[in-house]
Amino acid sequence: MKAYEFPCKVTSEGRLELPDALMKLLPANQVVQVIILLNEPDRERRRGSMGSSQRGAIPYWLQRS
């Protein structure tokens, strides 16, 4: 089993917006398992102190595609 970690946006319609590079790696017409991790509000506040270069950084596997 492979695992990929990436930032993902929830649209106003409640859908997950996956990165295009990830979509190219996913098998067509197959079921995949999804794990969703949400930052708790307290942790998100602390995370805000990180530099912008760390937040929203593109994972290395997406850069290679």
N, C-alpha and C positions, 0 to 999 in steps of 0.2 A: 504494500500500500504506500502511495506517495502522499505527501502533504505539501501544500503551498500556503504561504502566509502573504497577505496583501491587504492594503487598505481598500475599503469598499463603501460606496455611498448608498444610503437608503433614499430613494426618490420620494417626492411628495405623494406619489401613488402607492407607496409602500413596497416597491420592488427594489431588489439589489442590483446595483449597476456594477458589473464586473469589468475589470480591465481587458481591453482587446487582446493583449498579449497572453493573458490567461485563457481566454476563450479558444485560442489556437492550440493550447496544450490539452484541453479537455476532450475526452472521447465523445464522438457524436453518437446519439441514440443509445446512451448507456446511463444507468442510474449512478449517481455519485453521492457520497456522504458529505454533509455540510455541518460544520461546527461554527457557531456564531459566538464571538466574545465581545461583550460590551464593557466599556470603561465605566466604572461607577463614578457618579458626579464628583466625589471627593478626590478621586485619583485623577480625573480629568483636569481639575483645577491645578493640581501639583504638576501635571504633565505640561501645562501651559508655560512653565518656566524654561522648558527646553528651547534651544535655538531652532529657528525655522528650518535649518538644514537637516535636523533630525526628524521633525514632524513631517509626515507625508512623503518621506523618502521612498524612492522606487526600489523595491527589493531587487537583489542582484540577479535573480533568475529572470526577471522581466527585462532587465537591461541587456541581457545576452540575446534575447529573441530577435 
